[in-house]
Amino acid sequence: MKKFEQTFPENFLWGGAIAACQSEGAFDLDGKGLTVADIAVKHDKTVPRSVRKLITAERLEKVLQETDDRKFPKRYGIDFYHRFKEDIAWCAEMGFKVFRFSIAWGRIFPNGDDAKANTKGLAFYDQVIAEVIKHGMEPLITINHFDMPMNLVTQYGGWKNRQLIDFYVTYAKTLFERYGKKVNYWIAFNEINGARFNVFYSTGIVKDDEATYLQDCYQAAHHQFVASALAKKALSKVSKEAMLGCMVAKFTTYPATCKPEDALEAQKNEQMDNYYFTDTIIRGEYPPYAARFWHENGIELQVFEEDEAVLKRYPADFLAFSYYMSSISAADKENFEETDGNLKNTLKNPHLKASEWGWQIDSIGLRYTLNDLYNRYSIPLFIVENGIGAEDVLEDGKIDDDYRIDYLSAHIKQIEEAIKDGVQLIGYTTWSAIDIVSSGTSEMAKRYGFIYVDQDDLGHGTLKRIPKKSFHWYKAVIAANGLGID
């Protein structure tokens, strides 16, 4: 019988997160190859999201011919590549128990299909991992975080090509053999349901033929499912303690009204936006509702017999997810206003406030999500992204980001309630530990961190690190293990 937990367990992993492609910079140093993140331009707010995110062969060719590196903010990041010791020390001062970061695939295998790993890339992560451990933190490493090598797109067509499974597994095995005894927590793919919403940066799929686009997207997702299972198999041979998790961007969805049609629409959205991915990776087989979706959309997946066997035998050890907002669903969308959100637009919920970027703030939705996922799968959960993007203002050398404190405080309260509900939660890493270039908009102005980085959207600034008001608040929260949050 499960014991009632009154608050956060003593071994709860408090921390924060970053991603290589948004923080490291040094995009062409020490043998690193060009990745999909390196061609992401700062977005134009006047251009609709659907157009910004659509990558065609013509647009890709045009971008690859561009020679001005300053148009691509992720190429310079915040120079974590040279300042990682300082940044990790800041996180340690807050009392982090875990530090989530990613390894740049193109820094280890510049082209993705290389015969040998780049020794300079491996040596860099030797130092990063050693620094994290030296400061008493658990490394939580994402193997692929929206930065696959560009060569795998231009030469192989991205993840629709089955050959990428072998390239990824070779990459993952290289990491496990090098770091597997030091790292206990791994994530195979960042927000793997990005194959549905963040297609190019998640899978390298270029949209040229409307007739085959959905087929390509879901074939790519299948190949990532198999790659994840094979990575779990490889990790189990290196370490019996290490865990490999799957991760999704959780789109928690409510019916817009109590009309049955709206409830059914919300259920369908939950299934295809979230559960299609987690059901397959955690339960080891495709869910029954997938067959109808494939049929109605003309999708015929190539699934080998050995794929089904490996998916069943090597499911994920834990479920990680990002949570920033909730959504509503309606059968008739004309009566609702649209708003922006993580990876996709959604309908505006009149009962919620929103961030500067239109993302709807719903702390209770996090408790709802934790209960929903844990009761569905009964495996440990890990919140690996949660935070609010804002245009922080530096005044008299200080940043008073009370809005961030309010946002995180409300969400942490709901996490505690979920733990009381019986949810098994490994830890909580906010997004982000330090200001980095935004994933979705490739701008610096949209800040999430506890530490301000003096840099603008064009890469100008001193790069000086300045702790915000929230830095001191989160330090106190961790010291008290979440108790007494106002």
PLY file of the C-alpha trace (Angstrom):
ply
format ascii 1.0
element vertex 486
property float x
property float y
property float z
element edge 485
property int vertex1
property int vertex2
end_header
0.00 0.00 0.00
1.37 3.39 -1.01
2.33 5.73 1.82
0.69 9.16 1.93
3.22 11.87 1.09
2.49 15.17 2.78
5.00 17.20 0.78
8.07 16.88 -1.39
10.20 13.80 -0.59
13.70 14.39 0.79
15.36 13.10 -2.38
13.30 15.33 -4.69
15.46 16.69 -7.53
15.10 20.47 -7.71
16.84 22.18 -10.59
16.72 23.99 -13.89
17.29 23.31 -17.57
18.96 24.61 -20.71
19.58 23.26 -24.22
22.83 23.14 -26.16
21.39 24.76 -29.28
20.09 27.75 -27.29
23.03 28.29 -24.98
26.38 27.00 -26.24
27.13 29.15 -29.27
30.49 28.24 -30.84
28.48 26.69 -33.66
31.50 26.13 -35.88
34.32 25.62 -33.37
36.28 22.47 -32.58
34.80 20.40 -35.37
31.10 20.97 -34.73
28.88 20.50 -37.76
25.93 22.66 -38.81
22.59 21.62 -37.29
18.94 22.47 -37.89
19.06 24.88 -34.94
21.90 26.82 -36.57
19.64 27.87 -39.45
16.76 29.14 -37.26
16.33 32.87 -37.87
14.89 35.36 -35.38
11.21 35.39 -36.17
9.21 38.27 -37.54
6.19 38.85 -35.31
4.17 40.04 -38.31
4.49 36.63 -39.99
1.98 33.97 -38.83
3.38 30.99 -36.91
2.19 28.56 -39.61
4.33 30.35 -42.19
7.35 30.83 -39.91
7.49 27.15 -39.00
6.95 25.84 -42.53
10.23 24.74 -44.09
10.17 24.01 -47.82
13.10 23.00 -50.01
13.13 26.48 -51.55
13.23 28.23 -48.18
15.87 25.80 -46.88
18.14 26.44 -49.86
17.79 30.19 -49.40
18.65 30.01 -45.70
21.66 27.77 -46.29
23.06 30.36 -48.71
22.84 33.15 -46.09
26.30 34.14 -44.83
25.43 36.59 -42.03
25.75 34.55 -38.81
24.07 37.31 -36.77
20.75 36.48 -38.41
20.85 33.13 -36.63
20.84 33.76 -32.84
21.29 30.11 -31.89
24.69 30.15 -33.57
26.02 32.36 -30.77
23.65 31.50 -27.89
24.97 32.89 -24.59
28.47 31.44 -25.02
27.89 28.59 -22.57
30.61 26.78 -24.52
33.24 29.05 -22.97
31.40 30.07 -19.77
29.92 26.76 -18.61
31.90 26.71 -15.36
30.52 30.10 -14.36
26.95 29.17 -15.34
27.03 25.83 -13.53
28.44 27.57 -10.45
25.47 29.97 -10.47
23.09 26.99 -10.55
24.98 25.34 -7.70
24.65 28.52 -5.64
20.88 28.24 -5.98
21.15 24.74 -4.54
20.23 22.75 -7.63
20.07 19.00 -7.10
19.84 18.35 -10.85
20.95 20.23 -13.94
19.29 19.39 -17.24
21.21 20.10 -20.42
21.54 18.57 -23.85
24.44 17.30 -25.91
24.75 18.75 -29.41
24.62 15.82 -31.82
26.65 17.83 -34.36
29.41 18.39 -31.82
29.90 14.61 -31.45
29.14 13.52 -35.02
29.41 16.67 -37.17
27.57 15.13 -40.13
25.51 12.61 -38.20
26.79 9.72 -40.31
30.51 10.02 -39.48
32.54 6.87 -38.98
34.24 8.28 -35.87
33.18 10.64 -33.10
34.71 14.09 -32.76
37.12 13.81 -29.83
37.02 17.55 -29.10
33.26 17.40 -28.73
33.46 14.45 -26.34
36.16 16.23 -24.33
33.94 19.31 -23.94
31.11 17.28 -22.40
33.63 15.44 -20.21
34.26 18.84 -18.63
30.60 19.86 -18.41
29.54 16.61 -16.73
32.50 16.74 -14.35
31.61 20.30 -13.39
27.97 19.40 -12.74
28.94 16.44 -10.56
31.64 18.45 -8.75
28.91 20.84 -7.59
26.80 17.98 -6.22
24.20 17.95 -8.99
22.77 15.05 -10.99
23.24 15.52 -14.74
19.99 15.05 -16.67
20.99 14.79 -20.32
18.81 15.13 -23.39
20.39 13.21 -26.25
18.67 15.11 -29.06
17.15 18.54 -28.41
16.01 20.10 -31.71
19.54 20.14 -33.20
20.06 17.17 -35.52
22.95 17.57 -38.00
21.93 19.35 -41.22
23.66 16.68 -43.31
21.01 14.20 -42.15
18.38 16.51 -43.65
20.06 17.37 -46.94
21.50 13.91 -47.68
18.92 11.59 -46.13
15.67 13.55 -45.92
15.54 13.57 -42.12
13.86 11.03 -39.88
11.56 9.68 -42.60
14.67 7.75 -43.66
15.11 4.56 -41.63
18.90 4.91 -41.81
18.68 7.62 -39.14
17.84 4.96 -36.55
21.32 3.49 -36.93
23.01 6.91 -36.91
21.15 7.91 -33.74
21.86 4.61 -31.96
25.56 4.91 -32.80
25.50 8.43 -31.35
23.62 7.31 -28.21
25.93 4.33 -27.65
28.92 6.65 -27.91
27.46 8.83 -25.15
26.54 5.87 -22.94
29.96 4.26 -23.25
31.63 7.56 -22.39
29.29 8.90 -19.70
26.96 6.04 -18.76
28.65 5.38 -15.39
28.35 9.05 -14.41
24.87 9.96 -15.64
21.74 8.38 -14.15
19.05 10.25 -16.08
18.73 10.49 -19.86
16.02 11.72 -22.23
16.00 10.27 -25.74
14.30 13.14 -27.62
13.16 16.54 -26.48
9.38 16.97 -26.90
9.08 13.99 -29.23
5.54 15.04 -30.17
7.25 17.90 -31.98
7.02 15.49 -34.90
3.44 16.76 -35.07
3.98 20.48 -34.38
7.67 21.36 -34.71
8.26 19.13 -37.65
11.47 20.39 -39.24
13.42 21.02 -36.02
12.22 17.74 -34.50
12.54 15.45 -37.48
14.21 17.30 -40.37
11.18 16.78 -42.59
10.89 19.38 -45.37
7.41 20.08 -46.71
7.38 19.84 -50.49
4.70 17.34 -51.41
1.37 17.90 -49.65
0.32 14.34 -50.49
3.21 12.72 -48.61
3.83 15.25 -45.82
1.73 13.59 -43.10
3.03 10.17 -44.14
6.59 11.45 -43.76
5.87 13.04 -40.37
4.42 9.90 -38.83
7.01 7.61 -40.42
9.64 9.89 -38.88
7.94 9.59 -35.48
7.93 5.80 -35.82
11.65 5.76 -36.53
12.24 7.91 -33.44
10.15 5.50 -31.34
12.30 2.60 -32.49
15.51 4.59 -31.97
14.42 5.44 -28.42
13.77 1.77 -27.61
17.12 0.72 -29.07
18.83 3.44 -27.05
17.18 2.03 -23.91
18.51 -1.38 -24.86
22.02 0.02 -25.29
21.90 1.93 -21.99
20.80 -1.17 -20.06
24.01 -2.92 -21.16
26.15 -0.10 -19.76
24.39 0.65 -16.48
21.68 -1.07 -14.46
20.97 2.10 -12.50
20.68 4.61 -15.33
17.20 5.47 -16.62
16.08 6.56 -20.07
12.92 8.62 -20.27
10.66 9.80 -23.03
9.59 13.43 -23.13
6.64 15.28 -24.61
5.40 18.83 -24.69
2.25 18.26 -22.67
-0.80 19.87 -24.25
-3.34 19.63 -21.48
-6.73 20.15 -23.07
-10.16 20.94 -21.61
-13.49 20.98 -23.47
-14.46 24.59 -24.22
-17.98 23.87 -22.97
-19.88 20.93 -21.52
-21.30 20.11 -24.96
-20.56 16.46 -25.78
-19.09 17.53 -29.12
-16.52 19.71 -27.35
-15.66 16.95 -24.87
-15.08 14.55 -27.76
-12.90 17.11 -29.55
-10.80 17.58 -26.41
-10.39 13.81 -26.09
-9.26 13.50 -29.71
-6.76 16.31 -29.26
-5.33 14.72 -26.10
-4.96 11.43 -27.95
-3.19 12.73 -31.03
-1.23 15.59 -29.44
0.02 13.63 -26.42
-0.98 10.00 -25.92
-0.13 8.78 -29.43
3.50 9.34 -28.45
3.48 8.35 -24.78
1.20 5.33 -25.25
3.55 3.93 -27.89
6.82 4.56 -26.06
5.64 3.59 -22.56
3.18 0.78 -23.34
5.32 -0.52 -26.18
2.66 -0.60 -28.86
0.52 1.76 -30.89
-2.81 2.70 -29.28
-6.04 1.45 -30.90
-7.21 4.94 -31.95
-4.10 5.31 -34.15
-5.47 2.94 -36.81
-8.45 5.16 -37.59
-6.24 8.25 -37.77
-3.88 6.52 -40.22
-6.80 5.30 -42.33
-8.53 8.68 -42.53
-5.29 10.48 -43.41
-3.91 7.99 -45.91
-0.96 7.01 -43.72
0.61 3.59 -44.23
3.50 3.17 -41.81
6.33 0.82 -42.62
6.61 -1.12 -39.38
8.92 -4.12 -39.29
8.32 -7.13 -37.07
11.51 -6.38 -35.16
10.21 -2.85 -34.50
7.21 -4.19 -32.63
9.41 -6.53 -30.60
11.91 -3.85 -29.53
9.17 -1.34 -28.67
7.52 -3.89 -26.42
10.71 -5.03 -24.73
12.34 -1.65 -24.09
9.76 0.91 -22.94
10.77 4.20 -21.32
11.74 4.16 -17.63
10.10 7.48 -16.80
7.88 10.07 -18.44
9.29 13.59 -18.68
7.31 16.52 -19.96
7.25 20.25 -20.42
4.28 22.17 -19.08
3.72 25.87 -19.70
0.00 26.26 -20.32
-3.28 24.51 -20.98
-5.61 24.63 -23.97
-9.30 24.32 -24.75
-10.93 22.42 -27.60
-14.18 23.11 -29.41
-15.95 21.32 -32.25
-16.95 24.73 -33.61
-13.91 27.01 -33.32
-15.46 30.07 -34.93
-16.86 31.30 -31.61
-13.43 31.36 -29.94
-10.41 33.61 -30.27
-7.02 32.07 -30.99
-3.90 32.70 -28.94
-0.27 31.65 -29.10
1.18 28.74 -27.15
4.05 26.28 -26.93
4.66 24.82 -30.42
1.10 25.58 -31.61
-1.75 28.06 -31.43
-4.74 27.27 -29.26
-8.16 28.65 -28.39
-8.28 31.28 -25.69
-9.70 30.20 -22.34
-11.71 33.13 -20.90
-11.02 31.94 -17.36
-7.23 32.27 -17.58
-4.69 35.06 -17.72
-1.87 34.93 -20.24
1.83 35.76 -20.53
3.20 38.56 -22.72
3.36 36.04 -25.56
-0.26 34.91 -25.12
0.49 31.59 -23.39
-2.36 30.84 -20.98
-1.29 30.53 -17.36
-2.87 27.57 -15.58
-1.12 26.25 -12.48
-4.02 23.97 -11.52
-3.64 22.38 -14.94
-0.24 21.10 -13.84
-1.79 19.16 -10.96
-4.45 17.88 -13.35
-1.72 16.81 -15.79
0.38 15.04 -13.16
-2.62 13.04 -11.95
-3.72 12.23 -15.47
-0.31 10.96 -16.61
0.57 9.04 -13.45
-2.80 7.29 -13.24
-2.56 6.41 -16.94
0.96 4.94 -16.87
2.01 4.29 -13.25
5.65 5.12 -13.95
7.72 7.93 -12.39
7.18 11.40 -13.84
9.68 14.21 -14.25
8.72 17.85 -14.93
11.67 18.99 -17.02
10.37 22.34 -18.29
8.07 24.86 -16.64
8.38 28.63 -16.66
7.26 31.94 -18.09
8.84 33.98 -20.85
8.94 37.72 -20.25
10.78 40.88 -21.29
12.76 41.36 -18.09
13.93 44.93 -17.47
17.32 45.68 -15.94
17.06 48.77 -13.70
19.83 49.98 -11.40
21.60 46.66 -11.86
18.56 44.62 -10.69
15.70 42.63 -12.21
12.54 42.49 -10.12
10.73 39.60 -11.82
7.87 39.13 -9.35
5.70 37.79 -12.21
8.10 34.85 -12.54
8.03 34.21 -8.81
4.22 34.31 -8.84
4.05 31.92 -11.80
6.50 29.38 -10.40
5.16 29.63 -6.86
1.64 28.81 -8.02
2.86 25.85 -10.06
5.04 24.46 -7.26
2.04 24.59 -4.92
0.09 22.45 -7.38
3.01 20.03 -7.70
2.88 19.55 -3.93
-0.86 18.87 -4.16
-0.22 16.26 -6.86
2.34 14.56 -4.65
-0.33 14.42 -1.92
-2.64 12.90 -4.53
-0.17 10.01 -4.82
1.81 11.02 -7.91
5.39 9.72 -7.99
7.56 12.59 -9.17
11.34 12.40 -9.58
12.01 16.11 -9.82
11.37 19.52 -11.28
13.65 21.49 -13.60
12.41 24.94 -14.49
12.81 26.44 -17.92
15.25 27.89 -17.88
18.10 27.98 -15.39
19.61 31.02 -17.09
18.48 33.31 -19.91
19.08 31.68 -23.29
17.92 32.22 -26.86
14.23 31.33 -27.18
13.56 27.99 -28.84
10.41 28.99 -30.68
11.22 32.56 -31.67
15.05 32.64 -31.67
15.06 35.90 -29.74
16.84 36.89 -26.55
14.13 39.28 -25.39
11.87 36.39 -24.37
13.60 35.47 -21.12
12.90 32.56 -18.79
15.91 32.29 -16.49
16.79 33.08 -12.90
19.99 34.70 -14.17
19.94 37.66 -16.53
22.38 37.60 -19.44
23.38 41.00 -20.81
22.75 40.37 -24.48
20.19 41.58 -27.01
18.49 39.85 -29.94
21.40 40.66 -32.25
24.02 39.20 -29.95
25.24 42.55 -28.65
26.12 42.96 -24.98
28.69 42.17 -22.34
27.31 38.66 -21.59
27.53 39.57 -17.92
25.46 37.29 -15.66
23.20 39.05 -13.13
21.01 37.13 -10.66
17.36 38.20 -10.71
15.02 38.51 -7.75
13.69 35.06 -8.64
17.22 33.65 -8.24
17.16 34.36 -4.50
13.56 33.20 -4.20
14.24 29.83 -5.87
17.35 29.36 -3.74
15.14 29.70 -0.64
12.52 27.33 -2.09
15.11 24.60 -2.67
16.67 25.10 0.75
13.24 24.62 2.33
12.40 21.71 -0.03
9.35 23.57 -1.25
7.87 24.26 2.17
6.38 27.62 3.01
5.91 28.97 -0.51
3.84 32.13 -0.44
0 1
1 2
2 3
3 4
4 5
5 6
6 7
7 8
8 9
9 10
10 11
11 12
12 13
13 14
14 15
15 16
16 17
17 18
18 19
19 20
20 21
21 22
22 23
23 24
24 25
25 26
26 27
27 28
28 29
29 30
30 31
31 32
32 33
33 34
34 35
35 36
36 37
37 38
38 39
39 40
40 41
41 42
42 43
43 44
44 45
45 46
46 47
47 48
48 49
49 50
50 51
51 52
52 53
53 54
54 55
55 56
56 57
57 58
58 59
59 60
60 61
61 62
62 63
63 64
64 65
65 66
66 67
67 68
68 69
69 70
70 71
71 72
72 73
73 74
74 75
75 76
76 77
77 78
78 79
79 80
80 81
81 82
82 83
83 84
84 85
85 86
86 87
87 88
88 89
89 90
90 91
91 92
92 93
93 94
94 95
95 96
96 97
97 98
98 99
99 100
100 101
101 102
102 103
103 104
104 105
105 106
106 107
107 108
108 109
109 110
110 111
111 112
112 113
113 114
114 115
115 116
116 117
117 118
118 119
119 120
120 121
121 122
122 123
123 124
124 125
125 126
126 127
127 128
128 129
129 130
130 131
131 132
132 133
133 134
134 135
135 136
136 137
137 138
138 139
139 140
140 141
141 142
142 143
143 144
144 145
145 146
146 147
147 148
148 149
149 150
150 151
151 152
152 153
153 154
154 155
155 156
156 157
157 158
158 159
159 160
160 161
161 162
162 163
163 164
164 165
165 166
166 167
167 168
168 169
169 170
170 171
171 172
172 173
173 174
174 175
175 176
176 177
177 178
178 179
179 180
180 181
181 182
182 183
183 184
184 185
185 186
186 187
187 188
188 189
189 190
190 191
191 192
192 193
193 194
194 195
195 196
196 197
197 198
198 199
199 200
200 201
201 202
202 203
203 204
204 205
205 206
206 207
207 208
208 209
209 210
210 211
211 212
212 213
213 214
214 215
215 216
216 217
217 218
218 219
219 220
220 221
221 222
222 223
223 224
224 225
225 226
226 227
227 228
228 229
229 230
230 231
231 232
232 233
233 234
234 235
235 236
236 237
237 238
238 239
239 240
240 241
241 242
242 243
243 244
244 245
245 246
246 247
247 248
248 249
249 250
250 251
251 252
252 253
253 254
254 255
255 256
256 257
257 258
258 259
259 260
260 261
261 262
262 263
263 264
264 265
265 266
266 267
267 268
268 269
269 270
270 271
271 272
272 273
273 274
274 275
275 276
276 277
277 278
278 279
279 280
280 281
281 282
282 283
283 284
284 285
285 286
286 287
287 288
288 289
289 290
290 291
291 292
292 293
293 294
294 295
295 296
296 297
297 298
298 299
299 300
300 301
301 302
302 303
303 304
304 305
305 306
306 307
307 308
308 309
309 310
310 311
311 312
312 313
313 314
314 315
315 316
316 317
317 318
318 319
319 320
320 321
321 322
322 323
323 324
324 325
325 326
326 327
327 328
328 329
329 330
330 331
331 332
332 333
333 334
334 335
335 336
336 337
337 338
338 339
339 340
340 341
341 342
342 343
343 344
344 345
345 346
346 347
347 348
348 349
349 350
350 351
351 352
352 353
353 354
354 355
355 356
356 357
357 358
358 359
359 360
360 361
361 362
362 363
363 364
364 365
365 366
366 367
367 368
368 369
369 370
370 371
371 372
372 373
373 374
374 375
375 376
376 377
377 378
378 379
379 380
380 381
381 382
382 383
383 384
384 385
385 386
386 387
387 388
388 389
389 390
390 391
391 392
392 393
393 394
394 395
395 396
396 397
397 398
398 399
399 400
400 401
401 402
402 403
403 404
404 405
405 406
406 407
407 408
408 409
409 410
410 411
411 412
412 413
413 414
414 415
415 416
416 417
417 418
418 419
419 420
420 421
421 422
422 423
423 424
424 425
425 426
426 427
427 428
428 429
429 430
430 431
431 432
432 433
433 434
434 435
435 436
436 437
437 438
438 439
439 440
440 441
441 442
442 443
443 444
444 445
445 446
446 447
447 448
448 449
449 450
450 451
451 452
452 453
453 454
454 455
455 456
456 457
457 458
458 459
459 460
460 461
461 462
462 463
463 464
464 465
465 466
466 467
467 468
468 469
469 470
470 471
471 472
472 473
473 474
474 475
475 476
476 477
477 478
478 479
479 480
480 481
481 482
482 483
483 484
484 485
